[in-house]
């Protein structure tokens, strides 16, 4: 059964934490604080901030496989869950760099949409 893992990422950093290990109230406070910090960081450095879900499962060999469903082909693994999370962080950063290099991002055409 996959664990719910949330990823907060910007062009300079990725923060990953597991919901199952946090109490709900602490989780809500953490989300509010992270949102404020990352939005301020975004304003200061003109960065893009996004929230991504990461799916982590253990395979037959015992390795933890991490996948970002919103980023096709963005996969990683590790011998431990912590290693898989660290590796998917690097994979996300690499995926975003490669995609931006293929088609540079025109920040004047960016909008924020909430659903």
N, C-alpha and C positions, 0 to 999 in steps of 0.2 A: 504494500500500500504506500503510495507516494506521500511525502510530507509536504505541508504547505510552507513554502519559503518565499519571502518577499524580497525583492531587490530594488534598492533605490540607486539610480545611476546618473551621473553627469559625465561630461566629457573628460573630467579629470579624476573621478573617483566612483567607486561602486561600494555600496554598503548592503550587506546581506544579513538577514536575521530570521530565525525560525519562530513562527507563531506558537507552535506547540509548547515551547519552553518558556513562554511569557504569560503572565497572568493578563487577563483581558484589559483591565484598567491600566496596567503598566504599558501594555501594547498601544492603547489609545493615546496615552501621553507621549509615548515614543514617536508615534506617527505625527502628532501635532508638532513636537519639537523638531523632528527630522524635516518636516515640510517647511517650517519656518527657516531653519538653518540652510536647507538647500535652495529655497527661494531667494534668501539673501545672498547666498553664494552665487546663484544664477544672475542676480541683478548686478553684483559686484564684478563678476567676470564674464557676463554676457554668455552664459552657458545654457545648454538645453538640459532640462531635468526630466527624467521619465521613470516610471515605476514598471517593473517587469516581474512576471511570475516565473519561477524556476521549478521544474518538476524533477524530483530526485527519487530514483528507485535503485534497489540493490539487484544486481544481475545474478545469474546462476553461479558465476565464479566468485561471488562475494564482493565485487567492486561496486561502488556507488556511481551511478550514471546520472549526470545532470543535463537537463535540456531546457532551453528557453523556447516555448512554443511560438511566441510572437516573432522570433528571429530564426527563419528557416536555416537549418544547418548548424545552428549554434549549440554545440554539444561538448561535453567534457566528462571526465571521470576521475575517480580517485580511489585509493585503497580504503580510505576512511571517508565519512560524510564531510568532515571538516576539509579534507584535501579536495574533495569534489567541489565544495563550495568555493574554495580559493581558486581552483582551476576554472570554474565557470565564470568567475569574476574576470579573469584574464581573457577568456574566450569572448565574453560580451564586449570588453574594450576592443579587442582585435576585430570582432565582427563589425562594430560601429566604425572603426577606423577604415576598414576595407570598403565598406559601403559608401562612406563619405568620400573616399578617394576616387571611387568610380563616378560619382556624381556629386560635386561640391554642393554643400548646403547653402541655399540663399536665405539667410536669416530674415530678410525683409518680407518674405512671404510666409513666415511662420505664424500660426495662430494656436491658441490653446482651446481644446474642446473637452468638456466634461460630460460623461455619460453615466 
